[in-house]
């Protein structure tokens, strides 16, 4: 397994995801989302795995409402790449599989 956790340092669910993998002694790479962000290819891969852009947007983010008014998905993707704080965390990837949010029921099938 090649687990990557994209998250924010102050996100409670990101910390829970880290703890879940640590308790099972599964190695993972932690990526600081606000500092590093997602590459365009990573965004495409995660979007395909989770079923679209709407699953990636954090509804609690202050600027999330502005994404609804963008007409095209390409504009929304561009905005998410510019401002990673709009992404819901944690984003956990295992190759082409990915989850958004705290999903231990899915992660346990990856083992």
Secondary structure as UniProt FT lines:
FT   STRAND          3..7
FT   TURN            9..10
FT   HELIX           12..23
FT   TURN            24..25
FT   STRAND          28..32
FT   HELIX           33..36
FT   HELIX           40..50
FT   HELIX           53..55
FT   TURN            59..60
FT   TURN            62..63
FT   HELIX           64..67
FT   TURN            68..69
FT   HELIX           73..82
FT   HELIX           84..86
FT   STRAND          91..94
FT   TURN            95..96
FT   STRAND          97..100
FT   HELIX           104..110
//
